[in-house]
Amino acid sequence: MLKKIFKYFFLFLGGSIALVMLIIAVSIAIIAYGHYFPDKYEYWNDLIAKDPKPMWTSEKEYREKLRAGYCWRDRKFYKPEELQQNAMVGFAGRLLGEVTAYGSDSTKLQGQTNYTGADCTRNKEHKACSVWFSTHGYTNAQWDKLLLAEKDPADSGFLAQYMNREVKQPDDLNGYIADSGNKGFSLISRDYDENGATIYGSDCCKVLSKKEAEPKIKNNKLISHNEIGLSVFPENHIPKDIRIEDFGVGNFYLEFRKTIPGLYQWDESKEKTYQSDFSRILLMNNCGDVLWQPYYIN
């Protein structure tokens, strides 16, 4: 009898170990799948999670107020201009996401992995792969004029004099803006190249109402990824067959335009300029959080 008990015990034990090993193997497979095939709704899900339904609120009331533009997290309706600082903090987070992608070799060049992390390390002394707050509140046009007067505007030494404080996390921007007395400011994003940089002047970005955004986006498709050139973020979408307003998205948008030292737009009918000739438009929720991707190009 005792032998039988031990026999069944070890059979049970062996089966349990096998089950545990199976669970571990499946978990590893899921993690690996998530690494190589990331959730294509990752950014959307992250955005929706930032304004959750309060516990004692009905689903009906929650959705109705979201459609009307209500921010549940802050318990208020915002005007576009009131969301400007929140949106800029979210935008700084997107820039930090870009430089993090450079450092972690998460970028792709024409579909192939682009190994940028080593460049970030090699060019660390030039502040590569970082985002900076500049107290020089020049507009994009003023930055353009300044860059055009330089022989080598992309030179890291030239730009360094305008990079006052590093933005290491999005909320740093709130403190920097408060410290500067709400004066105009610029953001400078350094990529993995020694002289690679992008400047966002004091007028780079504007929160648009739905009414203001609709004429700009009506003929444009959402860009879920970059098929040609460098893709920084993985392909991401908004779930199909949903009404985005039901989730508190689409009442506000953030339009931004950048200036790129060393890379100018050239057109025989126009003067030389380092300003981008098109803007990108990000979707936002009612609280001022931006959706990293997909986005519109205007």
C-alpha positions in Angstrom: 0.0 0.0 0.0 2.8 2.4 0.9 4.6 1.6 -2.3 1.4 2.6 -4.2 1.1 5.8 -2.3 4.8 6.7 -3.2 4.2 5.7 -6.8 1.2 8.0 -7.2 2.9 10.7 -5.3 5.9 10.7 -7.6 3.6 10.4 -10.7 1.7 13.5 -9.4 5.0 15.3 -8.6 6.4 14.5 -12.1 3.2 15.7 -13.7 3.2 18.9 -11.6 6.8 19.6 -12.6 6.0 19.0 -16.3 3.0 21.3 -16.0 5.2 24.0 -14.4 7.8 23.6 -17.1 5.1 23.9 -19.7 3.8 27.1 -18.1 7.3 28.5 -18.0 7.9 27.6 -21.7 4.6 29.1 -22.8 5.4 32.3 -20.8 8.8 32.6 -22.4 7.2 32.1 -25.8 4.6 34.8 -25.1 7.4 37.2 -23.9 9.5 36.5 -27.0 6.5 36.9 -29.2 5.7 40.3 -27.5 9.3 41.3 -28.0 9.6 40.5 -31.7 5.9 41.1 -32.6 4.9 44.0 -30.3 1.2 44.8 -29.6 0.1 46.9 -32.5 -2.3 48.7 -30.2 0.3 49.4 -27.5 0.2 53.2 -27.7 -3.5 53.3 -28.0 -4.0 51.1 -25.0 -1.5 53.2 -23.0 -3.4 56.4 -23.9 -6.8 55.0 -22.9 -5.5 53.8 -19.6 -4.5 57.3 -18.6 -8.2 58.4 -18.2 -10.0 55.4 -16.7 -13.6 55.1 -15.6 -14.2 56.0 -11.9 -15.4 53.1 -9.9 -18.9 54.4 -9.1 -19.6 55.9 -12.6 -21.9 54.1 -15.0 -20.5 53.1 -18.4 -23.1 55.3 -20.1 -22.2 58.4 -18.2 -18.5 57.7 -18.7 -18.8 57.4 -22.5 -21.2 60.4 -22.8 -18.9 62.7 -21.0 -15.8 61.4 -22.9 -17.6 62.2 -26.2 -18.4 65.7 -24.9 -14.7 66.4 -24.1 -14.6 65.7 -20.4 -11.4 64.7 -18.6 -12.4 62.3 -15.9 -8.9 62.3 -14.3 -9.0 66.0 -13.7 -12.8 66.3 -13.4 -13.1 69.1 -15.9 -13.7 70.2 -19.4 -10.6 71.8 -21.0 -10.2 74.5 -23.7 -7.5 73.9 -26.3 -5.2 76.6 -24.9 -5.5 75.1 -21.4 -4.1 71.8 -22.6 -1.0 73.3 -24.2 1.4 72.6 -21.3 0.0 69.1 -20.7 0.4 68.4 -24.4 4.0 69.7 -24.4 4.8 67.4 -21.5 3.3 64.5 -23.4 5.3 65.6 -26.5 8.5 65.6 -24.5 7.7 62.1 -23.5 7.4 61.1 -27.2 10.8 62.7 -27.9 12.3 60.7 -25.0 10.7 57.6 -26.5 12.6 58.3 -29.7 16.0 58.7 -28.1 15.3 55.6 -25.9 14.7 53.7 -29.1 18.0 54.8 -30.5 19.8 53.7 -27.4 18.1 50.3 -27.3 18.6 49.5 -31.0 14.8 49.4 -31.5 14.9 51.4 -34.7 14.6 50.0 -38.2 16.0 51.3 -41.5 14.0 50.2 -44.5 12.6 47.2 -42.5 16.0 46.0 -41.2 17.2 46.5 -37.6 19.3 49.7 -37.4 21.9 49.4 -34.6 22.1 52.9 -33.2 22.9 52.0 -29.6 26.6 51.9 -30.2 26.4 55.3 -31.8 24.7 56.7 -28.7 27.5 55.5 -26.5 30.3 56.6 -28.9 28.8 60.1 -29.2 27.9 60.5 -25.5 30.2 63.5 -25.1 28.2 65.3 -27.8 25.0 64.6 -25.8 23.7 62.1 -28.3 20.4 60.4 -27.7 19.0 63.0 -25.3 16.4 65.7 -25.1 17.1 69.3 -23.8 15.1 72.2 -22.6 16.4 75.6 -24.0 15.5 78.8 -22.3 16.0 80.5 -25.7 12.3 80.8 -26.6 13.0 81.4 -30.3 10.3 80.6 -32.8 11.0 78.1 -35.6 11.6 81.0 -37.9 14.0 82.7 -35.5 15.9 79.4 -35.1 16.0 79.1 -38.9 17.5 82.6 -39.3 20.1 81.8 -36.7 21.0 78.5 -38.4 21.2 80.0 -41.8 23.9 82.5 -40.5 26.1 79.6 -39.4 28.7 77.8 -41.6 27.9 74.5 -39.9 24.6 74.8 -37.9 24.5 71.1 -37.0 27.8 71.3 -35.2 27.4 69.9 -31.7 29.5 72.6 -30.1 27.3 75.3 -31.6 24.1 73.8 -30.4 25.5 73.0 -27.0 25.4 76.6 -25.9 21.6 76.6 -26.3 21.0 73.3 -24.4 20.3 74.5 -20.8 18.8 71.5 -19.0 18.3 67.9 -19.9 14.8 66.5 -19.9 15.2 63.0 -18.4 11.5 62.3 -17.8 8.4 64.1 -19.2 7.4 65.7 -15.9 10.8 67.5 -15.8 9.3 69.9 -18.3 6.6 71.1 -15.9 9.3 72.1 -13.4 11.5 73.8 -16.1 8.6 75.8 -17.4 7.6 76.9 -13.9 11.3 77.9 -13.1 11.5 80.0 -16.3 8.4 81.9 -15.3 6.3 80.5 -18.1 8.4 82.3 -20.7 8.9 80.9 -24.2 11.2 77.9 -24.5 12.5 75.5 -27.1 13.2 71.7 -27.1 16.3 70.3 -28.7 16.4 66.5 -29.4 19.8 65.0 -30.1 19.8 61.7 -32.1 22.5 59.0 -32.3 24.7 60.9 -34.7 27.3 63.3 -33.5 25.8 66.3 -35.2 22.2 65.0 -35.5 19.6 67.3 -33.9 16.1 68.5 -34.2 14.8 71.8 -32.8 11.3 72.6 -31.7 10.9 76.3 -31.3 8.5 78.2 -29.0 5.8 78.1 -31.7 6.5 74.5 -32.8 3.4 73.0 -31.4 -0.3 73.9 -31.0 -3.2 72.2 -29.5 -6.1 72.2 -32.1 -9.8 71.7 -31.4 -11.6 69.1 -33.5 -13.0 71.9 -35.6 -9.6 73.3 -36.3 -8.0 69.9 -37.1 -10.7 68.4 -39.4 -9.8 70.5 -42.5 -6.1 69.5 -42.0 -6.7 65.8 -41.6 -9.8 65.0 -43.7 -7.7 64.1 -46.8 -4.9 62.4 -44.9 -4.5 58.9 -43.7 -3.1 57.9 -40.3 0.6 56.9 -40.6 1.1 53.8 -38.5 4.8 53.3 -39.4 7.5 54.6 -41.7 8.0 52.3 -44.7 10.8 54.3 -46.2 13.8 55.5 -44.2 14.2 55.2 -40.4 11.3 53.9 -38.3 11.7 54.8 -34.7 8.5 53.4 -33.2 7.0 50.0 -34.0 4.0 49.8 -36.2 1.0 50.9 -34.1 -2.7 51.3 -35.0 -6.0 52.4 -33.6 -8.4 49.4 -33.2 -10.8 49.2 -36.2 -14.6 49.6 -36.0 -14.5 51.9 -33.0 -15.6 55.4 -32.5 -12.6 57.1 -31.0 -14.7 59.8 -29.3 -16.2 57.0 -27.2 -12.8 56.7 -25.6 -12.2 60.4 -25.1 -9.9 60.8 -28.2 -10.4 63.0 -31.2 -11.7 66.2 -29.5 -8.2 67.7 -29.5 -5.0 67.3 -31.6 -1.4 68.5 -31.3 0.1 69.8 -34.5 3.9 70.2 -34.5 6.6 71.4 -37.0 10.3 71.1 -36.6 13.6 72.7 -37.7 16.5 70.4 -38.6 20.0 71.9 -38.6 22.0 70.6 -41.5 19.0 69.3 -43.4 17.3 72.0 -45.3 14.3 72.1 -47.7 15.3 73.0 -51.2 13.0 74.3 -53.8 14.0 76.6 -56.7 10.9 78.7 -56.1 11.7 79.1 -52.4 14.6 80.4 -50.3 16.8 78.0 -48.4 15.3 77.0 -45.0 15.9 74.4 -42.3 12.3 74.4 -41.4 10.2 71.3 -42.2 7.8 72.0 -45.0 5.1 69.8 -43.5 3.7 69.3 -40.0 2.6 66.2 -38.1 -0.6 66.0 -36.2 -0.9 63.8 -33.1 -4.2 62.7 -31.6 -4.9 63.5 -27.9 -7.2 62.5 -25.2 -9.4 65.1 -23.3 -6.7 65.5 -20.6 -3.8 66.5 -22.9 -2.0 63.2 -23.2 -0.8 62.6 -26.8 -1.0 59.4 -28.8 2.5 58.7 -30.1 1.5 56.8 -33.1 -0.3 56.6 -35.5 -0.4 60.3 -36.6 -1.3 62.5 -39.6 1.0 64.3 -41.9 -0.3 67.6 -43.1 
